[in-house]
Amino acid sequence: KKKSLNLIILIPSYNEIKTLKKIIIFLKKKKFNFIVIDDFSNDGTENYLKKFKFNYIRNTKKLGYTGSLIKGFNFLKNKKYRYILTLDADGEHPVKYIKTFLLFLKVPRSKQNL
């Protein structure tokens, strides 16, 4: 696992099983820590996450995108992670940009062009 940056990827998901599977395959291949917040999906998301023993939290009712993010942040705030990166389960944020994000974290703040 990639522990050097203490990074976890938070993925809120509502009925996005097709793209979520592709994202998870990529994250597992690259050995990233991640957690999915399943927003009470009815497309088999929970069964898939449970079957492969992926880290997830299932909302007991639909909370929406922001509510799911907040739930995830609250769950992670006392964990060992220094960084939390959010990815949309619909693939809006291409996973290939995770590498760019990680490179950015390694550049000293004084040299970051924000």
Order of alpha helices (4+ residues) and beta strands (2+ residues): beta-alpha-beta-alpha-beta-alpha-beta-alpha
